[in-house]
Amino acid sequence: MRNIIISTFVLLFVLTGCSTRQGQYRIGLSQCLDDAWRQKMNDEMERELLLHPEMRISRRIAYGSSELQCAQIDSFIAERVDLLIVSPNVGEEVKPAVTRAYSAGIPVIIADRRVSGEDWTAFIGGDNYRVGQLMADWVLSIQSTQKQALHVLEVAGLPGSTPATLRHQGMADRIAQSGGIHPEVASVMGAWYKEDAYRVVADYLRSHKDVDAIVAHNDLMAIGAAEAVRDSKGYGKGSVRIMGVDGITLGLEAILDGTIECSATYPSRGDMIIETAAHILSREPFVRDTILETILIDASIANPMLMQYRARMHDFETLHIVQLQSESRWQQIRYGRIVIVLIIVGVSFLFLIILAFLFYSQGSIKKEIKRDILPQLEEVQEAIQLSHRDVAFGERLKQIVDDHLTDPKLNVEFLGSALALSRTQIFRRVKAITGKGPLDYIRERRLVRADELLRTTDMTIQQVALELCFSSPGYFSKCYKEYFGHLPSAR
């Protein structure tokens, strides 16, 4: 009888203990806003959490209030979460609450907007000052083709917010350091939202008829500004060139349909945040200060980036289905376990045999999950990592081609040498990234440059054709019409 009782307790411990790792760590997330960029960050976190069943996340939104965000952080401290993720509204305003959490022994990951001092565990975010410099570089590239000062309207985010301040400063410093004619820049506040940007830009355009370009601190405001230009008297479609920031799905779609010209990436990397949290909780090495790279996106790379993002979202849906199937199996096991435990407490050795059988079945299910589901998760992770490399390759390809558009030796062999790839690899990679063959892609970039030269310089059609290595003006005109839908005309 004594052996039966011991066996019962051992079996109960094994059956109830196999799920202790599920949700072992609780993570508190305080988001300052609920905009499209942070929704993208949340999606990336959720996808990565599917690979970390030991963690569960509790999300709270401050809706732009630093006071509310501090209260949320304090509530997470009171609940003794295992780790805290904070995306600050204004870094200095939430700093006291972050310090309280860190002093209470809770690891703190700061995302997106930096908090000064050392009272945090890790920081992951973009370089807003660098974003401002990219905005200025785009403006200065337009100014270089003009003979008079460019009139630029800056649509900034919330006054006092860290990104708005740093992006404005980075842009102002870069322009001030540039030579030649300086563009004239005016600023309005769009508060990060499309509707606010539409209103302030429309008001500005009613009294200013000389705006040449608009730089908005995010894609939503850039789209709102484009709609304001469209609805304003005195401005035709395409008369104002517009740049956004973030490179979110809406921004990429706006680039492809011609609503805006370009955007600067501002990575959210929710997946990296969760991965760093996993390293901290398991006491593994991690990078304390991570600055995410930002690049300029135009129509040449917007389409592959959009395709990759949609592919990742499909992967996320697939992972979610796999997780639900897994959880359903574990729920069935857990409920069956409870029933069995009650029966064991009530009676006899016969039910010990039933428990042993169920334990064996549970082991088979765990093996099946490990065999069938984990490989799927690893394949999806590998696909996500490959997509990041594809974006970098696309940017490198565009840079090489654009730098050698006037070189008659620019061909497949030239690209292969520059990118250290074989002819076959060049054809395959360029086709996968751009949807075109290498020669078609080179011709397309030359036509885009030709159109810019015809619009902004006094060069003739013949001069442009020879400059960009077309065999004759007639062939150039034929290619131009096929791409743009009309014959070229020189100013």
C-alpha positions as CSV (number, residue, x, y, z in Angstrom):
1,M,0.0,0.0,0.0
2,R,2.9,2.4,0.9
3,N,4.4,1.8,-2.6
4,I,1.1,2.6,-4.3
5,I,0.8,5.9,-2.4
6,I,4.4,6.9,-3.3
7,S,3.8,5.9,-7.0
8,T,0.7,8.0,-7.0
9,F,2.5,11.2,-5.8
10,V,5.4,10.7,-8.2
11,L,2.9,10.3,-11.1
12,L,0.9,13.4,-10.0
13,F,4.1,15.4,-9.9
14,V,5.2,14.4,-13.4
15,L,1.8,14.9,-14.9
16,T,1.3,18.4,-13.4
17,G,4.9,19.5,-13.7
18,C,5.3,19.1,-17.5
19,S,3.5,22.4,-18.2
20,T,5.3,24.6,-15.6
21,R,7.5,26.0,-18.3
22,Q,4.4,27.3,-20.3
23,G,4.1,30.9,-19.3
24,Q,6.9,30.7,-16.8
25,Y,7.9,34.3,-17.3
26,R,5.5,37.3,-17.3
27,I,6.6,40.3,-19.3
28,G,5.0,43.8,-19.0
29,L,4.9,46.0,-22.1
30,S,4.0,49.7,-21.9
31,Q,3.5,51.2,-25.3
32,C,3.2,55.0,-25.5
33,L,0.9,55.0,-28.6
34,D,-1.2,52.6,-30.7
35,D,-0.2,53.8,-34.1
36,A,0.6,51.7,-37.2
37,W,4.3,51.6,-36.5
38,R,3.8,50.2,-33.0
39,Q,1.2,47.8,-34.2
40,K,3.9,46.5,-36.5
41,M,6.2,46.2,-33.5
42,N,3.5,44.3,-31.6
43,D,3.0,41.9,-34.6
44,E,6.7,41.2,-34.6
45,M,6.7,40.5,-30.9
46,E,3.7,38.2,-31.1
47,R,5.4,36.2,-33.9
48,E,8.6,35.8,-31.9
49,L,6.7,34.8,-28.8
50,L,5.4,31.8,-30.6
51,L,9.0,30.5,-30.4
52,H,9.1,31.2,-26.7
53,P,6.2,29.5,-24.9
54,E,8.0,30.1,-21.6
55,M,7.1,33.8,-21.9
56,R,3.7,35.6,-21.8
57,I,3.2,39.3,-22.3
58,S,0.8,41.8,-20.8
59,R,0.4,44.9,-23.0
60,R,-0.8,48.4,-21.9
61,I,-1.1,51.5,-24.0
62,A,-0.5,55.1,-22.6
63,Y,-2.1,56.9,-25.6
64,G,0.4,59.7,-25.6
65,S,0.2,60.4,-21.9
66,S,3.5,60.2,-20.0
67,E,1.6,60.4,-16.7
68,L,-0.5,57.4,-17.6
69,Q,2.6,55.5,-18.8
70,C,4.4,56.1,-15.4
71,A,1.3,54.8,-13.7
72,Q,1.3,51.7,-15.9
73,I,5.0,51.0,-15.2
74,D,4.3,51.4,-11.4
75,S,1.5,48.8,-11.7
76,F,3.8,46.4,-13.4
77,I,6.3,46.9,-10.6
78,A,3.5,46.1,-8.0
79,E,2.7,43.0,-9.9
80,R,6.3,41.9,-9.9
81,V,6.6,41.1,-13.6
82,D,9.8,39.2,-14.5
83,L,10.8,41.8,-17.2
84,L,9.6,45.2,-18.4
85,I,9.5,46.5,-22.0
86,V,9.0,50.3,-22.2
87,S,8.4,52.3,-25.4
88,P,8.5,55.8,-23.9
89,N,6.2,58.7,-24.8
90,V,8.9,61.2,-23.7
91,G,12.1,59.6,-22.4
92,E,12.8,62.1,-19.6
93,E,9.2,62.2,-18.4
94,V,9.0,58.4,-17.8
95,K,12.6,58.1,-16.6
96,P,11.6,58.2,-12.8
97,A,9.2,55.3,-13.3
98,V,11.8,53.3,-15.3
99,T,14.4,54.0,-12.5
100,R,11.9,52.7,-9.9
101,A,11.4,49.4,-11.9
102,Y,15.2,48.9,-12.4
103,S,15.9,49.7,-8.7
104,A,13.2,47.0,-7.8
105,G,15.3,44.4,-9.6
106,I,13.2,44.2,-12.7
107,P,15.1,44.0,-16.0
108,V,14.0,46.9,-18.3
109,I,14.3,47.0,-22.1
110,I,13.8,50.4,-23.6
111,A,12.5,50.3,-27.1
112,D,12.5,53.1,-29.8
113,R,13.0,56.2,-27.7
114,R,16.0,56.4,-25.4
115,V,15.9,57.1,-21.7
116,S,19.0,58.9,-20.4
117,G,21.1,57.5,-17.6
118,E,22.1,53.9,-16.9
119,D,19.0,52.7,-15.0
120,W,17.9,50.2,-17.7
121,T,19.1,46.8,-18.9
122,A,19.0,47.1,-22.7
123,F,18.1,49.6,-25.4
124,I,16.9,48.7,-28.9
125,G,15.9,51.5,-31.3
126,G,16.7,53.5,-34.4
127,D,18.9,56.6,-34.7
128,N,16.4,59.5,-35.1
129,Y,19.2,62.0,-35.7
130,R,20.4,59.9,-38.6
131,V,16.8,59.8,-39.9
132,G,16.8,63.6,-39.9
133,Q,20.1,63.5,-41.9
134,L,18.5,61.2,-44.5
135,M,15.6,63.6,-44.8
136,A,18.1,66.4,-45.4
137,D,20.0,64.4,-48.0
138,W,16.9,63.8,-50.0
139,V,16.0,67.5,-49.9
140,L,19.6,68.5,-50.9
141,S,19.5,66.0,-53.8
142,I,16.5,67.9,-55.2
143,Q,18.1,71.3,-54.4
144,S,21.2,70.3,-56.4
145,T,19.1,70.2,-59.6
146,Q,17.5,73.7,-58.9
147,K,18.9,77.2,-59.6
148,Q,17.0,78.8,-56.8
149,A,16.2,78.0,-53.2
150,L,13.9,75.0,-52.7
151,H,10.8,75.7,-50.5
152,V,10.4,72.7,-48.2
153,L,7.6,72.0,-45.6
154,E,8.6,69.8,-42.7
155,V,5.6,68.0,-41.1
156,A,6.9,67.1,-37.6
157,G,5.5,64.8,-34.8
158,L,4.5,65.9,-31.4
159,P,6.4,68.9,-29.9
160,G,8.9,67.7,-27.3
161,S,8.8,64.0,-28.3
162,T,12.3,62.6,-28.7
163,P,11.9,61.4,-32.4
164,A,10.4,64.8,-33.5
165,T,13.2,66.7,-31.8
166,L,16.1,64.6,-33.1
167,R,14.8,64.2,-36.6
168,H,14.3,68.0,-36.9
169,Q,17.8,68.6,-35.5
170,G,19.4,66.1,-37.7
171,M,17.8,67.6,-40.8
172,A,18.6,71.2,-39.8
173,D,22.3,70.4,-39.0
174,R,22.8,68.6,-42.3
175,I,21.3,71.4,-44.3
176,A,23.3,74.0,-42.4
177,Q,26.6,72.1,-43.1
178,S,25.8,71.8,-46.8
179,G,27.3,74.1,-49.5
180,G,25.6,75.9,-52.3
181,I,22.1,77.2,-52.2
182,H,20.3,76.2,-48.9
183,P,16.7,75.2,-49.1
184,E,14.2,77.3,-47.2
185,V,12.5,75.0,-44.6
186,A,9.2,75.8,-42.8
187,S,7.7,73.4,-40.1
188,V,4.2,72.5,-39.0
189,M,3.2,69.9,-36.3
190,G,1.3,66.9,-37.5
191,A,1.2,65.0,-34.2
192,W,2.1,61.7,-35.9
193,Y,-1.4,61.2,-37.3
194,K,-2.6,61.4,-40.9
195,E,-5.7,63.5,-40.1
196,D,-3.7,66.1,-38.2
197,A,-1.1,66.3,-41.0
198,Y,-3.8,66.8,-43.6
199,R,-5.3,69.7,-41.6
200,V,-2.0,71.6,-40.9
201,V,-0.7,71.1,-44.4
202,A,-3.9,72.2,-46.0
203,D,-3.9,75.3,-43.8
204,Y,-0.3,76.0,-44.8
205,L,-0.9,75.6,-48.6
206,R,-3.8,78.0,-48.6
207,S,-1.4,80.8,-47.8
208,H,1.8,79.5,-49.5
209,K,1.8,78.7,-53.2
210,D,5.5,77.9,-53.6
211,V,6.0,74.6,-51.7
212,D,8.3,72.3,-53.8
213,A,8.8,69.4,-51.4
214,I,7.4,68.0,-48.1
215,V,9.2,65.9,-45.6
216,A,7.0,64.2,-43.0
217,H,8.3,62.5,-39.8
218,N,6.3,59.3,-40.5
219,D,4.5,57.7,-43.5
220,L,1.0,58.4,-42.1
221,M,1.6,62.1,-42.1
222,A,3.3,61.9,-45.5
223,I,0.1,60.3,-46.9
224,G,-2.1,63.0,-45.2
225,A,0.2,65.7,-46.6
226,A,-0.2,64.2,-50.1
227,E,-4.0,64.2,-49.8
228,A,-3.8,67.9,-48.7
229,V,-1.7,68.7,-51.8
230,R,-4.2,66.9,-54.0
231,D,-7.1,68.9,-52.6
232,S,-5.4,72.3,-52.6
233,K,-5.9,74.8,-55.4
234,G,-2.8,75.7,-57.3
235,Y,-1.1,72.4,-56.8
236,G,-1.3,69.7,-59.4
237,K,-0.6,66.0,-59.0
238,G,3.1,65.4,-58.7
239,S,3.9,69.1,-58.3
240,V,5.1,68.6,-54.7
241,R,7.6,65.8,-54.0
242,I,6.9,64.1,-50.7
243,M,9.0,61.9,-48.3
244,G,7.9,59.9,-45.3
245,V,9.6,57.9,-42.5
246,D,9.1,54.4,-41.2
247,G,8.8,52.1,-44.2
248,I,5.6,50.5,-42.9
249,T,3.2,48.7,-45.3
250,L,1.0,51.8,-45.9
251,G,4.2,53.8,-46.7
252,L,5.4,51.1,-49.2
253,E,2.1,51.0,-50.9
254,A,2.0,54.8,-51.1
255,I,5.4,54.8,-52.8
256,L,4.3,52.2,-55.3
257,D,1.1,54.0,-56.3
258,G,2.9,57.4,-56.5
259,T,1.3,59.1,-53.5
260,I,4.7,59.7,-52.0
261,E,8.2,59.5,-53.5
262,C,10.2,57.7,-50.9
263,S,10.5,56.8,-47.2
264,A,13.3,56.2,-44.7
265,T,13.2,52.9,-42.8
266,Y,12.8,53.1,-39.1
267,P,12.9,49.5,-38.0
268,S,10.7,48.4,-35.1
269,R,12.3,44.9,-34.6
270,G,9.8,43.6,-32.0
271,D,11.3,40.2,-32.7
272,M,14.8,41.4,-31.6
273,I,13.2,42.8,-28.4
274,I,11.6,39.5,-27.5
275,E,14.8,37.6,-28.4
276,T,16.8,40.0,-26.1
277,A,14.2,39.4,-23.3
278,A,14.7,35.7,-23.7
279,H,18.5,36.1,-23.3
280,I,18.1,38.3,-20.2
281,L,15.6,36.0,-18.5
282,S,17.8,32.9,-19.2
283,R,20.9,34.8,-18.0
284,E,22.6,34.5,-21.4
285,P,24.8,37.1,-23.0
286,F,23.0,40.0,-24.8
287,V,23.8,43.3,-26.5
288,R,23.0,46.2,-24.1
289,D,22.8,49.1,-26.6
290,T,21.5,48.3,-30.1
291,I,21.2,51.1,-32.7
292,L,19.1,49.9,-35.7
293,E,20.2,50.9,-39.2
294,T,18.0,53.1,-41.4
295,I,18.0,53.3,-45.2
296,L,16.2,55.3,-47.9
297,I,13.4,53.4,-49.8
298,D,12.3,54.4,-53.2
299,A,10.1,52.7,-55.9
300,S,13.0,50.4,-56.9
301,I,13.0,48.5,-53.6
302,A,9.6,49.2,-52.2
303,N,7.9,46.3,-54.0
304,P,10.4,43.5,-52.8
305,M,10.1,44.9,-49.3
306,L,6.3,44.9,-49.4
307,M,6.4,41.3,-50.8
308,Q,8.7,40.2,-48.0
309,Y,6.6,41.8,-45.3
310,R,3.4,40.1,-46.6
311,A,5.3,36.8,-46.7
312,R,6.3,37.3,-43.0
313,M,2.7,38.0,-42.1
314,H,1.6,34.8,-43.8
315,D,4.3,33.0,-41.9
316,F,2.9,34.6,-38.7
317,E,-0.6,33.3,-39.4
318,T,0.8,29.8,-40.1
319,L,2.7,29.9,-36.8
320,H,-0.4,31.0,-35.0
321,I,-2.4,28.1,-36.4
322,V,0.4,25.7,-35.4
323,Q,0.4,27.2,-31.9
324,L,-3.4,26.9,-31.5
325,Q,-3.1,23.2,-32.5
326,S,-0.4,22.7,-30.0
327,E,-2.3,24.4,-27.2
328,S,-5.4,22.4,-28.0
329,R,-3.5,19.2,-27.6
330,W,-2.0,20.4,-24.3
331,Q,-5.5,21.5,-23.1
332,Q,-6.9,18.1,-23.8
333,I,-4.0,16.5,-21.8
334,R,-4.4,18.9,-18.9
335,Y,-8.2,18.4,-18.5
336,G,-7.8,14.6,-18.8
337,R,-5.1,14.8,-16.1
338,I,-7.4,16.6,-13.7
339,V,-10.2,14.0,-14.1
340,I,-7.7,11.2,-13.5
341,V,-6.2,12.8,-10.4
342,L,-9.7,13.1,-8.9
343,I,-10.4,9.4,-9.6
344,I,-7.0,8.4,-8.1
345,V,-7.7,10.3,-4.9
346,G,-11.0,8.4,-4.6
347,V,-10.1,4.8,-5.1
348,S,-7.8,2.1,-6.3
349,F,-4.8,0.6,-7.9
350,L,-6.7,0.1,-11.2
351,F,-6.7,3.9,-11.8
352,L,-2.9,3.9,-11.4
353,I,-2.7,1.7,-14.4
354,I,-4.9,4.2,-16.3
355,L,-2.6,7.0,-15.2
356,A,0.5,5.2,-16.4
357,F,-1.2,4.6,-19.8
358,L,-2.1,8.3,-20.1
359,F,1.4,9.3,-19.1
360,Y,2.8,7.1,-21.9
361,S,0.3,8.7,-24.4
362,Q,1.3,12.2,-23.3
363,G,4.9,11.3,-24.0
364,S,4.0,10.2,-27.5
365,I,2.1,13.5,-28.1
366,K,5.1,15.6,-26.9
367,K,7.4,13.6,-29.3
368,E,4.9,14.2,-32.1
369,I,4.9,18.0,-31.4
370,K,8.6,18.1,-31.3
371,R,8.9,16.2,-34.6
372,D,6.2,18.0,-36.6
373,I,5.9,21.5,-35.2
374,L,9.4,22.7,-34.2
375,P,10.9,22.1,-37.7
376,Q,8.1,24.3,-39.1
377,L,9.0,27.1,-36.6
378,E,12.7,26.8,-37.5
379,E,11.9,27.0,-41.3
380,V,9.8,30.1,-40.8
381,Q,12.6,31.8,-38.7
382,E,15.1,31.0,-41.4
383,A,12.8,32.5,-44.1
384,I,12.5,35.7,-42.0
385,Q,16.3,36.0,-41.7
386,L,16.7,35.5,-45.5
387,S,14.2,38.3,-46.1
388,H,16.4,40.7,-44.2
389,R,19.4,39.7,-46.4
390,D,17.3,40.2,-49.5
391,V,16.6,43.8,-48.6
392,A,20.3,44.5,-48.0
393,F,21.1,42.9,-51.4
394,G,18.5,45.0,-53.1
395,E,19.9,48.2,-51.6
396,R,23.4,47.3,-52.6
397,L,22.3,46.4,-56.2
398,K,20.5,49.7,-56.6
399,Q,23.6,51.6,-55.3
400,I,26.0,49.9,-57.7
401,V,23.7,50.4,-60.8
402,D,22.9,54.0,-60.0
403,D,26.6,54.8,-59.5
404,H,27.5,53.5,-63.0
405,L,24.5,54.5,-65.2
406,T,26.8,56.4,-67.5
407,D,29.3,53.6,-67.8
408,P,28.9,51.6,-71.1
409,K,30.5,48.6,-69.4
410,L,27.6,48.3,-66.9
411,N,26.3,44.8,-67.7
412,V,25.7,41.4,-66.1
413,E,29.4,40.6,-65.9
414,F,30.1,44.0,-64.3
415,L,27.4,43.3,-61.6
416,G,28.7,39.8,-61.1
417,S,32.2,41.2,-60.4
418,A,30.9,44.0,-58.1
419,L,28.7,41.7,-56.1
420,A,31.1,38.6,-56.2
421,L,28.4,36.4,-57.8
422,S,28.4,34.2,-60.9
423,R,26.3,35.1,-63.9
424,T,23.7,32.5,-63.0
425,Q,23.5,33.8,-59.4
426,I,23.1,37.4,-60.6
427,F,20.2,36.5,-62.9
428,R,18.5,34.5,-60.1
429,R,19.0,37.0,-57.3
430,V,18.1,40.1,-59.3
431,K,15.0,38.4,-60.7
432,A,13.9,37.4,-57.1
433,I,14.4,40.9,-55.7
434,T,13.2,43.1,-58.5
435,G,11.0,40.8,-60.6
436,K,13.1,41.7,-63.6
437,G,16.3,40.4,-65.4
438,P,19.5,42.4,-64.7
439,L,19.6,44.1,-68.1
440,D,15.9,45.1,-67.8
441,Y,16.6,46.5,-64.3
442,I,19.6,48.5,-65.6
443,R,17.6,49.9,-68.5
444,E,14.8,50.9,-66.1
445,R,17.2,52.8,-63.8
446,R,18.7,54.6,-66.8
447,L,15.2,55.6,-68.0
448,V,14.4,57.0,-64.5
449,R,17.6,59.0,-64.5
450,A,16.9,60.1,-68.1
451,D,13.5,61.4,-67.1
452,E,15.0,63.3,-64.2
453,L,17.7,64.9,-66.5
454,L,15.0,65.9,-69.1
455,R,12.9,67.5,-66.3
456,T,15.6,69.3,-64.4
457,T,18.4,70.2,-66.9
458,D,18.7,71.8,-70.4
459,M,20.1,68.6,-72.0
460,T,18.6,67.5,-75.3
461,I,17.1,64.1,-75.9
462,Q,20.2,63.2,-77.9
463,Q,22.5,64.3,-75.2
464,V,20.6,62.4,-72.5
465,A,20.5,59.2,-74.7
466,L,24.3,59.3,-75.3
467,E,25.0,60.2,-71.6
468,L,23.1,57.1,-70.4
469,C,24.6,54.7,-73.0
470,F,21.6,54.2,-75.3
471,S,22.6,53.1,-78.8
472,S,20.7,55.9,-80.5
473,P,18.1,58.7,-79.7
474,G,15.5,56.7,-81.6
475,Y,16.1,53.6,-79.5
476,F,16.1,55.7,-76.4
477,S,12.7,57.3,-77.4
478,K,11.3,53.8,-78.1
479,C,12.3,52.5,-74.6
480,Y,11.1,55.7,-72.9
481,K,7.7,55.4,-74.4
482,E,7.4,51.7,-73.5
483,Y,8.2,52.6,-69.8
484,F,6.5,55.9,-69.3
485,G,3.6,55.6,-71.9
486,H,4.6,58.8,-73.8
487,L,7.6,60.1,-75.9
488,P,10.3,62.1,-74.1
489,S,10.4,65.8,-74.3
490,A,13.3,68.1,-73.3
491,R,12.7,71.3,-71.4
